[in-house]
Amino acid sequence: MKIALVCRHFTLKKGGLEKYTVFLSRALLSKGHEVHVFSNTFMEEPNVVFHHIPVIRLSLPVKNLSFAYLLEKRLQKETFDIIHSMERTFYQDIFRVSDGINPVQIQQRYPNPTIRRIKAIGPRRLVLTYLEKKIFLKNGCRVVMTNSKLIRQNILDHYKINPDKIDVIYNGVDTDRFFPGLRKSFRDPVRASLNIMPEEIALLFISNDFKLKQLFLILRAVAILKDVSFKLIVIGSDNPAPYQRWAETHGLKNQVLFLGPQKKIEKYYAASDIFVLPTLYDAFANVCLEAMAGGLPVLTTNTNGAAELICDGMQGYVLKTSDAHELANRLAQMRPVSERYRMGMKAAQTASAFTLDKHLSELLSLYDRIRFKKLS
């Protein structure tokens, strides 16, 4: 098949959406397909045909609109079996909802009703609303692809589209890279390098958006516990300064380690005891699946699609609120080594069913269905 993948930034240095596109391009190439990538910025990748889509850089809304407009013009010059977009654009065969939908993003980010109404009529949100309506309500795609039932229900609630038009295909995880056995190689040396004692409980948080993933909530929960045996490892490229100041002011300076972005992330899963991601909203935070595959119990929220793989007390816990006391209570329940080990092994067992091969197989079946409909 001749496949077009659309992603504004084709790189491994950004978030899950971009990394997914790189993974997908490699997987499709390995199956013998012809892969074209339409993006504004990209890293070199062997055998991928790149198409540079310029953007007008006046503001983020203008960037979004100009990318969609200029992409449409470029796509009209060639014919593809499948156009698979990770971005909100004017037309694609498949729109993968990678970061949730605009109405729910506004609800989660801005709990104050007045602020929410103001933000909803700002230029950025108006453009996102316009593009989503084009996609969901005006035949902007043949199929909506989501990676969780959460997002499927969000779309049905807010846009009332035909349920048959939405396909849920869960993310996959590289079980050759993330698996419990890595603890034997990395746990002791990494913990020693971070000055974490064997008996201490290492919490791991990974994100490039500390506000959205509620890092302050974790800090407040650790402060509530008043237990110096908990150490928090923070990995990501966001600005740590406000969180460092809060930790220092509240007596947590020696319990929180800000490491910045890290390349070999599997080492830190292996060195940790609990993965914590109390996100306000995530279609499916793949770091949760990676942590599970690595044998870590996971604490996340019910506004994260990855929570659909977690049953309370089995693979971890799903938080129902943004109350620091709820998080602190769950962490307290996970103090015993035996509990963490039991849940971690169950998490790894669950994650082992979500392989990259399974994801690709389900996706190629979707491609075939769409091709058949286009030809019939």
Residue pairs with C-beta under 8 A, 6 or more apart in sequence:
1 33
1 34
1 81
1 82
1 367
1 371
2 33
2 34
2 36
2 79
2 80
2 81
2 82
3 28
3 33
3 34
3 35
3 36
3 80
3 81
3 82
3 84
3 367
4 36
4 37
4 38
4 75
4 78
4 80
4 82
4 83
4 84
5 21
5 24
5 25
5 35
5 36
5 37
5 38
5 84
5 85
5 86
6 37
6 38
6 39
6 71
6 83
6 84
6 85
6 86
6 87
6 89
6 92
7 17
7 18
7 21
7 37
7 38
7 39
7 85
7 86
7 87
8 39
8 40
8 41
8 53
8 55
8 67
8 87
9 18
9 39
9 40
9 41
9 42
10 18
10 21
10 22
10 25
10 37
10 39
10 41
10 42
10 43
10 45
10 50
11 18
11 22
11 41
11 42
11 43
12 18
12 19
12 22
12 43
13 43
14 208
15 208
16 98
16 285
16 286
16 287
17 86
17 98
17 99
20 86
20 98
20 171
20 286
21 37
21 86
22 43
22 45
23 356
24 84
24 360
24 363
25 35
25 37
25 45
25 48
26 45
27 356
27 360
28 35
28 360
29 35
29 47
29 48
31 360
31 364
34 49
35 47
35 48
35 49
36 48
36 49
36 50
36 51
36 78
36 80
37 45
37 48
37 49
37 50
37 51
38 51
38 53
38 71
38 74
38 75
39 50
39 51
39 52
39 53
40 52
40 53
40 54
40 55
40 67
42 50
42 52
51 74
53 67
53 70
53 71
53 74
54 66
54 70
55 62
55 63
55 66
55 67
55 70
56 62
56 63
56 66
57 63
59 123
59 124
60 124
61 123
61 124
61 126
61 127
64 88
64 124
64 127
64 128
64 131
65 127
65 131
67 87
67 89
68 87
68 88
68 89
68 90
68 131
69 90
71 87
71 89
71 90
72 89
72 90
72 91
75 83
75 91
81 367
81 371
81 374
82 93
82 94
82 367
82 370
82 371
83 91
83 92
83 93
83 94
84 92
84 93
84 94
84 96
84 367
85 92
85 94
85 95
85 96
85 141
86 96
86 98
88 95
88 128
88 131
88 132
88 135
89 95
89 131
89 135
89 140
90 131
90 134
90 140
91 140
91 141
92 135
92 140
92 141
93 141
93 142
93 143
93 370
93 374
94 141
94 142
94 143
94 144
94 145
94 366
94 370
95 135
95 140
95 141
95 143
95 144
95 145
96 145
96 146
96 147
97 144
97 145
97 146
97 147
97 151
97 155
97 283
98 147
98 283
99 105
99 283
100 151
100 154
100 281
100 282
100 283
101 132
101 151
101 154
101 155
101 158
101 159
102 125
102 128
102 129
102 132
103 129
103 154
103 158
104 154
104 158
104 281
105 281
106 116
106 119
106 120
106 125
107 116
108 280
108 281
108 303
109 119
109 212
109 280
109 281
110 116
110 119
119 125
120 126
120 129
132 159
133 159
134 140
135 141
135 144
136 144
136 155
136 159
136 161
137 159
137 161
142 165
142 370
142 373
142 374
143 165
143 166
143 167
143 366
143 370
144 155
144 161
144 165
144 166
144 167
145 166
145 167
145 169
145 363
145 366
146 152
146 155
146 166
146 167
146 168
146 169
146 283
146 305
147 168
147 169
147 170
147 171
147 283
147 284
147 305
148 168
148 170
148 283
148 284
148 305
148 306
148 308
149 168
149 305
149 308
150 283
150 303
150 304
150 305
150 307
150 308
151 283
151 284
151 305
152 163
152 166
152 168
155 161
155 166
156 163
156 166
167 366
169 359
169 362
169 363
169 366
170 284
170 309
170 354
170 359
171 284
171 286
171 289
171 306
171 354
171 359
172 354
172 355
172 356
172 357
172 358
172 359
172 360
173 286
173 289
173 290
173 292
173 293
173 351
173 354
173 355
173 356
174 293
174 356
175 293
175 351
175 352
175 355
177 266
178 266
178 269
178 290
178 291
178 293
178 294
178 351
179 293
179 294
179 295
179 348
180 294
180 295
180 344
180 345
180 348
182 266
182 267
182 269
182 270
182 294
183 270
183 271
183 295
185 270
186 266
186 267
186 270
186 271
187 270
187 271
188 198
190 267
190 268
190 270
190 271
191 197
191 198
191 202
191 271
194 231
194 233
194 257
194 271
196 202
196 231
196 271
199 229
200 229
200 230
200 231
201 229
201 230
201 231
201 273
201 274
201 334
201 335
201 340
202 231
202 232
202 233
202 271
202 272
202 273
202 274
203 218
203 222
203 230
203 231
203 232
203 233
203 272
203 273
203 274
203 275
203 276
203 331
204 233
204 235
204 268
204 269
204 272
204 274
204 275
204 276
204 291
204 296
205 213
205 215
205 218
205 232
205 233
205 234
205 235
205 236
205 275
205 276
205 277
206 235
206 236
206 265
206 268
206 275
206 277
206 287
207 213
207 215
207 235
207 236
207 238
207 277
207 279
207 287
208 236
208 237
208 238
208 261
209 236
209 238
210 216
210 234
210 236
210 238
210 239
210 240
210 243
211 238
212 279
212 280
212 281
213 277
213 278
213 279
213 280
214 278
214 279
214 280
214 322
215 234
215 243
216 243
216 246
217 278
217 322
217 324
217 327
218 232
218 276
218 278
218 327
219 232
219 243
219 246
219 247
219 250
219 252
219 256
220 324
221 324
221 325
221 327
221 328
221 331
222 230
222 232
222 252
222 255
222 256
222 328
222 331
223 250
223 251
223 252
223 324
224 324
224 325
224 328
225 328
225 331
225 332
228 254
228 255
230 255
230 331
231 255
231 256
231 257
232 252
232 255
232 256
232 257
232 276
233 257
233 259
233 268
233 271
233 272
234 240
234 243
234 256
234 257
234 258
234 259
235 259
235 260
235 261
235 262
235 265
235 268
236 260
236 261
237 260
237 261
240 258
240 260
243 256
243 258
244 256
244 258
246 252
247 253
247 255
247 256
259 268
262 268
265 290
266 290
266 294
269 275
269 290
269 291
269 294
269 295
269 296
270 294
272 296
273 296
273 334
273 340
274 296
274 297
274 298
274 299
274 316
274 331
274 334
274 340
275 287
275 288
275 291
275 292
275 296
275 297
275 298
275 299
275 316
276 298
276 299
276 300
276 327
276 331
277 285
277 287
277 288
277 298
277 299
277 300
277 301
277 304
278 299
278 300
278 301
278 319
278 322
278 327
279 285
279 300
279 301
279 303
279 304
280 301
280 303
280 322
281 303
281 304
282 303
282 304
282 305
282 306
283 305
284 304
284 305
284 306
285 300
285 304
285 305
285 306
286 306
288 298
288 300
288 304
288 306
288 307
288 309
288 310
289 306
289 309
289 351
289 354
291 298
291 347
292 298
292 309
292 315
292 316
292 347
292 348
292 350
292 351
293 347
293 348
293 351
293 352
294 348
295 344
295 345
295 347
295 348
296 344
296 347
297 315
297 316
297 317
297 334
297 340
297 343
297 344
297 347
298 306
298 310
298 315
298 316
298 347
299 316
299 317
299 319
299 327
299 330
299 331
299 334
300 306
300 307
300 310
300 316
300 318
300 319
301 307
301 318
301 319
301 320
301 322
302 318
302 319
302 320
307 318
309 315
309 350
309 351
309 354
310 316
310 317
310 318
310 347
310 350
312 318
313 343
314 343
314 346
315 343
315 346
315 347
315 350
316 343
316 347
317 330
317 333
317 334
319 326
319 327
319 330
320 326
333 339
334 340
334 343
